[in-house]
Every structure is written in structure tokens, then in C-alpha cells.
């Protein structure tokens, strides 16, 4: 397992020294409690860059600075210094000849988008228009990304049943329960993609269309209070496993199919001193003694088949006795809202057989099943498919699915009280 990218919650000097000469790309952070100082004083910003970035390059490969965290929605009194902080830090990077190597941005909460669904009509809260316009202009001029904290858990709980739990956890939805944007007719199989597209469309509403999105926090709490039933180990394991698969699949979102967002898993350690309900303290995948909260497996998800061991040697194939019209209906769903990889069975491709819909449907059904079985996917499709131990592959059309990707994992030290939580970045 090769570590490629690391995010630090601040600019811990011991960590920066430890990461020297590794080639790992490092993101450091300006904590919220330092934002006012940096945003009100050009010399203070220069001092911050010199002490926390320039002093460690080029040995430590620092490539991003996250300035604050959810500033506009968590400390609105600091809103007016956010863009000046970015500008002052950019000037300091320029003076240190680091402006082409190190980018600047600031993570935002989904609370910035008051109505995120449908994604096509999403807009930023107009309260912050005077800040967002120069902020987006800054990102565009520097080639930086929009940072988004996308937490489906909060939207699911806050939605009070509007969206099913399966939708939040990346689990398969009943064909009759698919979620579609009525304005674009794009189907959304999970809430995460809808959030990312809401960010893209919110920027588009302000006439910014070429800024990429980085998801700087996404996860699920494994424990909650009596009134927090969705916060449990099973849901946390399902969400994080499926999030990793989704990101490594590199499939993008419905409106941005070629732009998969780099994503940080929230979070490494539990924060037992964090204020709020029980769930707020229990998002970590590890206890502070470095023991696992639950068995989230990175290697198998990243480098092996998405099959569970029980699925290896099992195939989801089309029912040869099913009516062709029914097979076609199921095939259309699997290759559309079901998000199976059907590129190999398109006309002109190696697995396309115009006169054999059973073979074509088998390829699509099996791809869908092996992608989604671990998260609740089934092999039925209204009676048009069945499980078989016989491999029906023909020629070079193998019915299997693999992920070949590298991703990053680093065990950070536990964050100090009041500082942002540590995170893991998965990179394909």
C-alpha cells in the first residue's frame, strides 16, 4: 500500500519533518483560531508561510493549504477576513517562490447550500454572496479547487425520512425508488454525488464552471445517543466501505462523469472531548490507542475484487427464459440508474452481440451485482436474472470486476481539543 497524499489538520512541525524526503504530497491547515491574525495582517501571513511551509520545502512536498474550516457557517464573524487571508497567503507564497507548487482554498460546509436537492437548482446562501464571489474568483485565478465537507449523515438525519437510508449509504435502491433530478433527468444512486453536484451547480449559478471540487470530509458516526439510531457500527462500516469503493471506481458524478472528487475520510480518531450529541464524538475509525473501531479494510477494497469471498466463482446471469422485452427493461435500468459499467457491451465494442441479448444482459447484470452485493445489491431484476456457479464468459468478455488503484493512508496523531479532526485522503 503506497501513501501518496496526506492531510494535516494544522502544520504540525514534527509531522512535517517526518514526511520529509518521502515524496508524499502534503496538505497543511490554518486553524480557525489563527485565521483572524493571518487575514488582518500581511506580515502575519508571510510569517505563517515562512514558518509552516517555506521552512520545510522542498524536502517536504507541501502542495495545499486549507485556510480555516467551515469558516462562513461556524465563525461568521471571521467571514470578512477569509478572502484577505487567502490573498495575503498567496502573496507570501509568491514571495517565497512557492506559488506554483502550493495551492490555497478553504473547506465549506453543506450548510452553505440551503437547498441542495435537486442539484441542478442548488445555490449558495445569498447571505455570503459578497464573500463567495471574490472567493471563487480567487480559486479560478490560482487554479485551486473548491473544498467541500460532504456529510450525508447530517442530511439524512435532518431530512427526517425524505430520503431513504440506503440512498445515504450508497446501497442499491429499488428501481421504483430511484432519485432523479427533475430538471436534468439525471439519476442519483447516492446522496454523496448529489451533494458534490450541488456544489458544482452552486458555482455555476455564480458563473464559475471550471473549478474542481475536493471533498475534505466525509464519513459516518459509529455510535450515537438514544435519539440517534442511524449512528451505529453497521452503518458506519457500510458508508465508509462504499465511499472508498465509489471514489476508487473513478466514475465521477451524474453531472460531472469525468471529474471524480478526491475525498478525505472523516475521521481517523474519535474525539471524546468534542461538544454536542454522542454521535459528534464517534466518527473515528480508530480509538486513540490505535485499535480499530470496526474492521474497515483498505487493501481489499483498493486492490482486490469488489466481491466478498463468498461471491468468488458466483455469477449473476440473465434468465434465458425471460421475455426479451423484460430483459431489455432490466438492462436499461442496470446500465442507466444502476450505474453498471456497460462500456464493453456498447455497439462496436468487443462484448456487444446484437443477436444475443441474454449474453449482453448477463455481462451487465454480473457487473452490477459484483459492484453492489456487499452494500445490499441483489441478482433478480424482476425475475430476469439468477445466480449461477457456471462462468458464462464468451471469448474475452470476462464477467468480473476489479479495481486497480493506489490510495493514501496515514495515521495522524490525535488532534488537540478544539482543532479540526484528522482525515485520510484516498487517491486513485
C-alpha positions in Angstrom: 0.0 0.0 0.0 1.6 3.2 -1.2 0.9 6.5 0.6 0.6 9.3 -1.9 -1.3 12.2 -0.2 -1.5 13.3 3.4 -3.7 15.9 5.0 -2.6 17.5 8.3 -5.2 19.4 10.3 -2.7 22.2 11.1 1.0 22.5 10.3 2.5 20.2 13.0 6.2 20.6 12.6 7.1 17.1 13.9 4.8 15.6 11.2 6.3 17.9 8.5 9.8 16.7 9.5 8.7 13.1 9.5 7.2 13.5 6.0 10.4 14.9 4.5 12.0 13.2 1.6 9.1 10.8 1.1 7.6 12.4 -2.0 4.2 12.4 -0.3 2.0 15.3 -1.2 1.0 17.1 2.0 -1.9 19.5 2.7 -1.4 21.7 5.8 -4.1 23.8 7.5 -4.5 27.2 9.0 -6.7 26.5 12.1 -9.7 28.7 12.6 -8.2 30.3 15.7 -5.3 31.6 13.6 -7.5 32.9 10.8 -8.1 36.4 12.1 -4.4 37.1 12.6 -3.5 35.9 9.2 -6.4 37.6 7.5 -5.8 41.0 9.1 -2.0 41.3 8.6 0.1 40.7 5.5 3.2 40.4 7.7 1.5 37.8 9.8 0.5 35.8 6.7 4.1 36.0 5.5 5.3 34.8 8.9 2.9 31.9 8.8 4.1 30.8 5.4 7.8 31.1 6.3 7.5 29.1 9.5 5.0 26.5 8.4 5.6 26.0 4.7 8.8 27.5 3.3 10.9 26.2 6.2 10.0 22.6 5.2 10.2 22.7 1.4 11.4 21.3 -0.8 12.2 18.3 1.4 8.6 18.1 2.5 6.3 18.2 -0.6 3.6 20.6 0.6 1.1 21.2 -2.1 -2.0 22.6 -0.5 -3.0 24.9 2.4 -6.6 24.6 3.8 -7.4 28.0 5.2 -9.8 27.6 8.1 -12.6 25.1 8.3 -16.3 25.9 7.6 -15.5 29.5 8.4 -18.7 31.1 7.0 -21.1 28.8 8.8 -19.1 28.2 12.1 -17.4 31.5 12.8 -19.3 34.0 10.6 -17.7 37.0 12.4 -14.5 35.9 10.6 -16.2 35.9 7.1 -14.7 39.2 6.0 -11.1 38.1 6.6 -11.4 34.8 4.7 -10.6 36.2 1.2 -7.9 38.6 2.6 -6.3 35.7 4.3 -6.1 33.8 1.1 -4.7 36.8 -0.7 -2.1 37.6 1.9 -1.0 33.9 2.0 -0.9 33.8 -1.8 1.4 36.9 -1.8 3.6 35.2 0.8 3.8 32.1 -1.4 4.8 34.3 -4.4 7.5 36.0 -2.4 8.8 32.6 -1.3 8.6 31.4 -4.9 6.2 28.7 -3.9 3.0 29.9 -5.6 3.2 27.4 -8.4 3.7 24.4 -6.1 1.3 25.3 -3.2 -2.4 26.0 -3.8 -4.8 27.7 -1.3 -8.5 27.0 -0.6 -10.9 26.8 2.3 -13.3 23.9 3.3 -17.0 24.7 3.3 -20.0 23.0 5.0 -23.0 21.8 3.0 -24.9 24.4 5.2 -23.6 26.9 2.6 -26.2 25.4 0.2 -29.6 25.7 1.9 -31.4 23.6 -0.7 -29.1 21.0 -2.2 -31.7 19.0 -4.0 -32.4 19.0 -6.8 -28.7 19.6 -7.5 -29.4 21.4 -10.8 -31.0 24.3 -8.9 -28.7 24.5 -6.0 -27.2 27.8 -5.0 -25.1 29.2 -2.2 -26.7 31.0 0.7 -27.2 34.6 -0.7 -26.1 35.9 2.7 -22.5 35.1 1.7 -22.6 36.3 -1.9 -20.3 39.2 -1.1 -17.7 36.7 0.1 -18.3 33.9 -2.3 -17.8 36.0 -5.4 -14.2 37.1 -4.6 -13.5 33.7 -3.1 -14.5 31.9 -6.3 -12.6 34.5 -8.3 -9.5 33.7 -6.2 -9.9 30.0 -6.8 -10.2 30.5 -10.6 -7.3 32.8 -10.8 -5.0 30.5 -8.9 -6.2 27.2 -10.3 -7.3 26.0 -6.9 -10.2 23.6 -6.0 -13.4 24.2 -4.1 -13.2 22.4 -0.8 -16.5 20.8 0.4 -17.3 18.9 3.6 -20.0 16.5 2.4 -21.6 14.5 5.2 -24.7 12.5 4.1 -25.3 11.5 7.7 -26.4 15.1 8.6 -28.6 15.4 5.5 -30.2 12.0 6.2 -31.0 12.8 9.8 -32.1 16.4 9.0 -34.3 15.2 6.2 -36.5 13.2 8.6 -37.2 10.4 6.1 -37.3 12.4 2.9 -34.5 10.2 1.5 -34.1 6.5 2.4 -31.1 5.4 4.5 -30.0 3.2 1.6 -29.5 6.3 -0.5 -27.2 7.9 2.1 -25.2 4.7 2.5 -24.5 4.0 -1.3 -26.8 1.0 -1.1 -28.9 -0.2 -4.0 -32.3 1.4 -4.3 -35.4 -0.4 -5.6 -35.9 0.5 -9.2 -39.2 2.2 -8.2 -37.4 4.4 -5.6 -34.7 5.9 -7.8 -33.8 9.5 -7.1 -33.8 11.8 -10.2 -33.2 15.5 -10.7 -36.5 16.6 -12.4 -34.7 19.3 -14.4 -31.9 17.2 -15.9 -33.4 13.7 -15.7 -30.1 12.6 -14.2 -30.4 9.7 -11.7 -28.6 9.8 -8.4 -27.9 6.5 -6.8 -26.4 8.1 -3.6 -26.6 11.3 -1.6 -22.8 11.9 -1.8 -22.9 12.5 -5.6 -25.9 14.8 -5.2 -24.0 16.9 -2.7 -21.0 17.2 -5.0 -23.1 18.2 -7.9 -24.9 20.7 -5.8 -21.6 22.4 -5.2 -20.8 22.4 -8.9 -24.2 23.9 -9.7 -23.9 26.4 -7.0 -20.7 27.6 -8.5 -22.3 27.5 -11.9 -25.1 29.8 -10.7 -22.4 32.3 -10.0 -20.9 31.8 -13.5 -18.0 29.7 -12.4 -17.8 26.4 -14.3 -14.2 25.2 -14.4 -13.4 24.9 -10.7 -13.0 21.3 -9.4 -14.3 20.0 -6.1 -12.3 18.3 -3.4 -14.3 16.6 -0.6 -12.4 17.5 2.5 -14.5 15.5 4.9 -17.0 12.6 4.5 -17.8 9.8 6.9 -20.4 8.3 9.3 -20.6 8.1 13.1 -20.4 4.6 14.6 -22.2 5.4 17.9 -24.9 7.8 18.9 -27.3 8.6 21.7 -30.7 7.0 22.2 -32.3 9.5 19.8 -29.6 8.9 17.1 -30.5 5.4 15.8 -28.7 5.9 12.4 -25.3 6.3 14.1 -24.2 2.7 14.6 -21.3 0.4 13.6 -23.1 -1.3 10.7 -24.0 2.0 9.0 -20.5 3.5 9.6 -18.8 0.4 8.1 -21.2 0.3 5.2 -20.9 4.0 4.4 -17.1 4.2 4.6 -16.6 0.9 2.7 -18.9 2.1 -0.1 -17.4 5.6 -0.1 -14.0 4.1 -0.7 -15.3 1.9 -3.5 -17.1 4.8 -5.1 -14.1 7.1 -5.1 -11.8 4.4 -6.4 -14.2 3.5 -9.1 -13.4 6.9 -10.6 -16.9 7.2 -12.1 -17.4 10.9 -11.2 -21.0 12.2 -10.6 -24.0 12.3 -12.8 -23.3 15.8 -14.0 -19.5 15.5 -13.8 -18.8 12.0 -15.0 -15.2 12.7 -15.8 -14.4 14.6 -12.6 -14.2 12.2 -9.6 -13.6 14.3 -6.5 -10.6 13.5 -4.3 -12.1 12.6 -0.9 -11.0 12.7 2.7 -12.4 10.1 5.1 -13.8 11.7 8.2 -12.1 10.7 10.5 -9.2 8.7 11.9 -9.7 9.1 15.7 -12.7 9.5 17.9 -12.9 12.9 19.6 -14.2 12.2 23.1 -14.0 15.9 24.2 -15.9 17.2 21.3 -19.1 19.1 22.2 -22.5 18.1 21.1 -24.5 14.9 20.9 -22.9 11.5 21.4 -22.5 11.0 17.6 -20.2 14.0 17.3 -17.6 12.2 19.4 -17.7 9.0 17.5 -16.8 9.4 13.8 -13.4 7.8 14.1 -12.4 4.5 12.5 -9.8 4.1 15.3 -9.7 4.5 19.1 -6.9 6.8 20.4 -4.9 3.7 21.3 -4.7 2.9 17.6 -7.1 -0.1 17.8 -9.8 -0.4 15.1 -13.4 0.6 16.0 -14.6 -1.7 13.2 -12.9 -3.8 10.5 -12.7 -1.3 7.7 -10.4 -2.9 5.2 -8.5 -0.7 2.8 -6.3 -3.2 0.9 -9.1 -5.4 -0.3 -11.3 -2.5 -1.4 -8.5 -0.8 -3.3 -6.6 -3.7 -4.9 -8.8 -6.7 -5.0 -12.1 -7.7 -6.5 -15.1 -5.9 -5.0 -16.6 -9.4 -4.5 -16.9 -10.7 -1.0 -15.1 -14.1 -0.6 -18.5 -15.8 -0.8 -19.1 -14.3 -4.3 -16.0 -15.5 -6.0 -16.9 -18.1 -8.5 -20.5 -17.0 -8.5 -22.1 -15.1 -11.4 -25.3 -13.1 -11.9 -26.6 -14.1 -15.3 -29.7 -13.4 -17.4 -32.6 -15.8 -17.2 -32.7 -17.3 -20.7 -36.4 -18.0 -20.3 -37.3 -14.3 -19.6 -39.0 -12.3 -22.2 -36.7 -10.2 -24.3 -38.8 -7.1 -23.5 -38.3 -7.7 -19.8 -34.6 -8.3 -20.3 -34.3 -5.1 -22.2 -36.1 -3.2 -19.5 -33.8 -4.6 -16.8 -30.7 -4.0 -19.0 -31.7 -0.3 -19.5 -32.0 0.1 -15.7 -28.7 -1.6 -14.9 -26.8 0.4 -17.4 -28.6 3.6 -16.5 -29.7 4.3 -12.9 -27.9 1.2 -11.7 -24.6 2.6 -12.8 -23.1 -0.7 -14.1 -20.1 -0.4 -16.3 -21.6 -1.3 -19.7 -19.0 0.2 -22.0 -17.9 -3.2 -23.2 -21.4 -4.1 -24.5 -22.0 -1.0 -26.5 -22.3 -1.3 -30.3 -18.9 -1.8 -31.8 -17.3 -3.0 -28.6 -15.8 -6.5 -28.0 -18.7 -7.8 -25.9 -21.6 -6.4 -28.0 -23.8 -9.1 -29.5 -26.8 -7.7 -31.4 -28.4 -11.1 -31.7 -27.8 -12.3 -28.1 -29.5 -10.2 -25.5 -29.0 -12.9 -22.9 -25.2 -12.7 -23.2 -25.3 -8.9 -23.2 -27.6 -8.7 -20.2 -25.5 -11.3 -18.3 -22.5 -9.1 -18.7 -24.3 -6.0 -17.3 -26.2 -7.9 -14.5 -23.0 -9.5 -13.3 -21.1 -6.3 -13.3 -23.8 -4.6 -11.3 -24.1 -7.5 -8.8 -20.4 -7.7 -8.0 -20.1 -4.0 -7.6 -23.1 -3.7 -5.2 -23.6 -7.0 -3.4 -21.5 -6.0 -0.4 -23.8 -3.0 0.1 -27.1 -4.7 -0.5 -27.2 -5.3 -4.3 -29.2 -8.3 -5.4 -29.4 -10.5 -8.5 -33.0 -10.7 -9.5 -34.2 -7.7 -11.6 -37.8 -8.7 -11.5 -37.1 -12.3 -12.3 -34.9 -11.7 -15.3 -31.6 -12.8 -13.6 -30.3 -15.6 -11.4 -27.2 -16.7 -9.6 -25.1 -19.3 -11.3 -21.8 -21.1 -10.5 -21.1 -21.6 -14.2 -19.0 -19.0 -15.8 -20.8 -18.0 -18.9 -18.0 -15.8 -20.3 -17.5 -16.0 -24.0 -14.3 -15.1 -25.9 -12.6 -12.2 -24.0 -15.8 -11.0 -22.3 -14.9 -11.9 -18.7 -17.7 -11.4 -16.1 -15.7 -9.9 -13.3 -14.8 -6.5 -11.9 -11.5 -5.3 -10.5 -10.3 -2.0 -9.1 -6.7 -1.1 -9.8 -5.9 2.0 -7.8 -3.5 3.4 -5.3 -4.7 5.3 -2.3 -3.3 7.1 0.7 -3.5 6.3 4.3 -1.6 7.9 7.2 -2.1 7.5 10.9 -2.1 11.1 12.2 -1.6 12.0 15.8 -4.8 12.8 17.7 -5.9 16.4 17.2 -5.8 18.8 20.1 -9.0 19.9 21.8 -10.8 22.4 19.6 -8.8 21.8 16.5 -10.2 20.2 13.3 -10.2 16.4 13.2 -7.6 14.4 11.3 -8.6 12.9 7.9 -7.5 10.3 5.4 -7.3 11.1 1.7 -8.0 8.4 -0.9 -6.3 9.0 -4.2 -6.7 6.9 -7.4 
